[in-house]
Amino acid sequence: MSDPIPNEIPKVYEPHEVEKHWWQAWESARLFAAPDDPKGLPTYSVVIPPPNVTGSLHMGHALNNTLQDILVRFQRMEGKAALWVFGMDHAGIATQNVVERQLKAEGKNRDDLGREAFIQRVWKWKEESGGNIRHQLKKLGCSLDYEHERFTMDEGLSRAVREVFVKLYEEGLIYRAQRLINWCPRCHTALSDLEVDYQEINSHLWHIRYPLEADPQDHIIVATTRPETLLGDTAVAVHPDDERYKHLIGKNVELPLVKRLIPIVGDEMVDASFGSGAVKVTPAHDFNDFDVGNRHNLERVNVFTADARMNEAAGAFKGQDRFEARVNIVRELEELGLMLKIEEHKASVGHCYRCKTVVEPYLSMQWFVKTTPLAQPAISAVRRGKTRILPQHWESTYFNWMENIRDWCVSRQIWWGHRIPAWYCGRCMENAHPSDGVIVSRTDLKVCPHCGHNDLRQESDVLDTWFSSALWPFSTLGWPEQTSRLQAYYPTSCLVTGFDIIFFWVARMMMMGLHFTGKVPFDDVYIHALIRDAQGQKMSKSKGNVIDPLEVMEKFGTDAFRFTLAAFAAQGRDIKLSEERVLGYRNFCNKIWNAARFVQTMALPHADLDALAKIDFDPAKLEVKQDISQWILAKFSEAASEVRKGINEYRFNDAAMATYHFFWGTYCDWFLELIKSGMKSEDAALRKEFATVAALVLDQSLRLLHPFMPFLSEELWQKLAPRQGALLPTAKFPSALPASRIAELRAAEERIEALTAIVEKIRQIRKETGIPDAAQLSKVVLFSEDLAALERIGAIGVHIGNLTKIGAFELNRPEIKAEKGVARGITTFRDISVWVDLKGVVDLQKEKQRQEKELAKLNNGLQGTVKMLGNAEFVAKAPPELLEEKREAEATYRKKIQEIQEALALL
């Protein structure tokens, strides 16, 4: 037996000291740096959804990264080379906005600095202030590969971005065109459809008279939600089947205020039931109108500047803000008698997802990716099961978007980001070269490759942030080079993400991954739910219900917080979080701590420390003789199986609760209580067995807990035995015992299951009859038709006595049934009945009331079951196994009712 006993566990659990110490130990040991060459080891890889460089840890990050860490720590303990890629996103618009706000506070703007100086300023901010989230993720215990940190604008990823852009351009999948796009007048950039947040606001519906050319005294009434764009109208549209307007199709109207003649066109886009059934068509300022304009070859008249002010085409309204112009245009229409009426109307208005400015449909020259050819393989990959999306109902959301996908506007009119690798040659433009003077290149250009002239200007736009993010799974591993890391860890094993970026990110990674590597980027996509407040409300600063994860960790410790998130992370169900729930699992941490202290104090002096010190010890090899020992091994095996199954199936709540129920409900509440008397025995062999089993099961339980509670589990695991420098993240994760060993333990398991059921029933009777825990009961008699089972229980009767303070413990003694003042209960184990002699220790009248209450409950249950079985429709439709279950329930109710009626007669 090894000599030294590990350091004493302090009386009080102080999480912060534990967390700081063990993070430093793991980092020093380089446990989380995945090898470039796994040397034949199985691999497991995950890429972090890269947090913005501007970011700070919020509840969404905390949940997302806790779940990833559970997966990665589990797989690492399974002996796999586990890579969890760490990195951050340059977050184009968000980061630029941060630095622009700093400049504004200094009385400057980006134009004062110029492009190059501004970009240097952003890099400086990134180095000084960005990456705060890295430290916060370490505090959360996230075992990322920080040694190979990536950034979406680092040299390697920038090369990958350029290669993808050029390749797509060469394949005809990237093009430049004048299109209507979402434009933010504040950020001065295009936005993709996904970057527009729609909010319902109270607005109006204006009904305006458009005079007919043939008879200016006659009008067609046009209903609009945007009178300020009237100046850019180039047609009025009606439904071609609308009988009210069929005769007007092909005629002209005079555009109010402008007095320009525009046609009336028939188009099925028009909803004849909306407003007057006639709508204005403004191809330069509405997406539907843009399509109508293309179908009818209409002119596009832009009346806005990039600041959303009226331009030269707006005539007298030039220079006015769009909303100021709205008021003035409406007033002038009213003065001219052209405003028929104004109605209250709710409108869905798009806002910039970053600055919340109202977005403007704006006609401009932009770069686009043709997505349909890229989407088809990505759809097929999910349909064929190459990538699973879990929970499965999210697949329909994915398919719906991918099957209706629109070309992706990837250019942004900002300075911070990947500058589009395109150049414009003035000479070629003048000479109408077939290239139109546009050159896209993998390398920076000094002269035009077509004409050799140096009259070159690089594209000023940068790429959408999500363009580089779409390459994240393979670019972070070294692509376009065929690196050893790419070959070892791609495709990745799993992506854990929120539902809000299925379109922004997941779908685009699928498209890019398949197109450029020929492989899906991940085997599984797990979509986690949203964290809400205790009332189920979405957290927001305006509501004042935001819970700061950093504050929660400071107050309760990281492990309690992580376990809470896992325990409530049920598939497809949002998490209602409150500090009270975290406090509950902080108490669980205390329970684990105190159990370990008990084992260290009471068990370790008698335990086999040689077995305990083995990092790869296999519980299946442990030979034990006592029922209690065999039972706890069987129960631990069951828990280990449930935890494994839960993690492998992304049922994190099931895995967490399996550890919770086993450790608290089985190991602490039963096993440690059952062995206390044995630990005081004179029998050294008995003491050694109980002590060794207690310590080994604690060792294995800490391994089960490690993915959920990394710091606490490491601290206690180290104090159980000499580890010779080994750390818990490298220890073997527990497995279920072999079926043959489980069969050997079955009899002992049954006996202890019977014991626990009997003790629970006696304790229940004590509680319901108000008998103090310290009061001695004179006797308890057990009855069962299974005489063999009773005999086996008799062998462990001493433990029942120790746990329930019973003077005498007897089996099948019928005369007690004739005595007055006896309480009776039915156990959950084979319907063994428990008769407790209450004479002298309980108020018999109260006991009578208890039995009557139980009888009423059983009668209600019987009535409900009988009613169900009497329903012909239910009987016809219910599965056979459910009918059988209900019939058995009816028989059980009737039997228990009869038994209680007999007990009441005695009382």
Salt bridges, closest charged atoms under 4 A:
GLU19 OE1 - HIS16 ND1 3.83
GLU27 OE2 - LYS138 NZ 2.83
ASP36 OD1 - ARG485 NH1 2.72
ASP37 OD2 - LYS39 NZ 3.94
ASP69 OD2 - ARG73 NE 2.72
ASP69 OD2 - ARG562 NH2 2.81
GLU78 OE1 - ARG644 NH2 2.60
ASP89 OD1 - HIS90 ND1 3.95
GLU100 OE1 - ARG110 NE 3.92
GLU106 OE1 - LYS108 NZ 3.95
GLU106 OE2 - ARG121 NH2 2.60
GLU127 OE2 - LYS126 NZ 3.49
GLU128 OE2 - LYS124 NZ 2.95
ASP145 OD2 - HIS148 ND1 2.90
ASP145 OD2 - ARG485 NH2 3.26
GLU147 OE1 - ARG30 NH2 2.68
GLU149 OE2 - ARG134 NH2 2.88
ASP154 OD2 - ARG150 NE 2.98
GLU163 OE1 - ARG442 NE 2.77
GLU170 OE2 - ARG442 NH1 2.84
GLU171 OE1 - HIS515 NE2 2.67
ASP193 OD2 - ARG406 NE 3.94
GLU195 OE1 - ARG412 NH2 2.82
ASP197 OD2 - LYS356 NZ 3.37
GLU228 OE2 - ARG226 NE 3.09
GLU228 OE1 - ARG326 NE 2.83
ASP233 OD1 - LYS280 NZ 2.84
ASP242 OD2 - ARG244 NH2 2.76
GLU243 OE2 - LYS246 NZ 3.46
GLU254 OE2 - LYS259 NZ 4.00
ASP267 OD1 - ARG295 NH2 2.98
ASP267 OD2 - HIS296 NE2 2.88
ASP307 OD1 - HIS188 NE2 2.45
GLU312 OE2 - LYS318 NZ 3.94
GLU343 OE1 - HIS207 NE2 3.02
GLU343 OE2 - LYS341 NZ 3.31
GLU344 OE2 - HIS204 NE2 3.56
GLU360 OE2 - ARG226 NH1 2.63
GLU360 OE1 - ARG322 NH1 2.69
GLU403 OE2 - ARG383 NH2 2.47
ASP444 OD1 - ARG162 NH2 2.95
ASP464 OD2 - ARG412 NH2 3.26
GLU481 OE2 - ARG159 NH1 2.77
ASP524 OD1 - ARG388 NE 2.89
GLU554 OE2 - HIS16 NE2 3.92
ASP574 OD2 - ARG532 NE 2.72
GLU579 OE1 - LYS555 NZ 2.79
ASP627 OD2 - ARG751 NE 2.46
GLU638 OE1 - LYS635 NZ 3.61
GLU649 OE2 - LYS645 NZ 3.36
GLU649 OE1 - ARG651 NH2 2.87
ASP654 OD2 - ARG651 NH1 2.04
ASP669 OD1 - LYS591 NZ 3.85
GLU673 OE2 - LYS676 NZ 2.99
ASP699 OD1 - ARG703 NE 2.78
ASP699 OD2 - ARG723 NH2 3.00
GLU715 OE2 - LYS719 NZ 3.88
GLU744 OE1 - ARG741 NE 3.36
GLU749 OE1 - ARG746 NH1 3.65
GLU750 OE1 - ARG792 NH2 3.95
GLU750 OE1 - ARG830 NH2 2.86
GLU753 OE2 - LYS635 NZ 3.33
GLU768 OE1 - ARG850 NH1 2.68
ASP786 OD2 - ARG830 NH1 2.91
GLU810 OE1 - ARG813 NE 2.45
GLU815 OE2 - ARG813 NH1 2.92
GLU819 OE2 - LYS779 NZ 3.65
GLU819 OE2 - ARG813 NH2 3.75
GLU819 OE1 - LYS839 NZ 3.05
ASP837 OD1 - LYS839 NZ 2.98
GLU847 OE1 - ARG850 NE 2.80
GLU852 OE2 - LYS848 NZ 2.86
GLU873 OE2 - LYS877 NZ 3.16
GLU890 OE2 - ARG894 NH2 2.88
GLU899 OE1 - ARG824 NH2 3.03
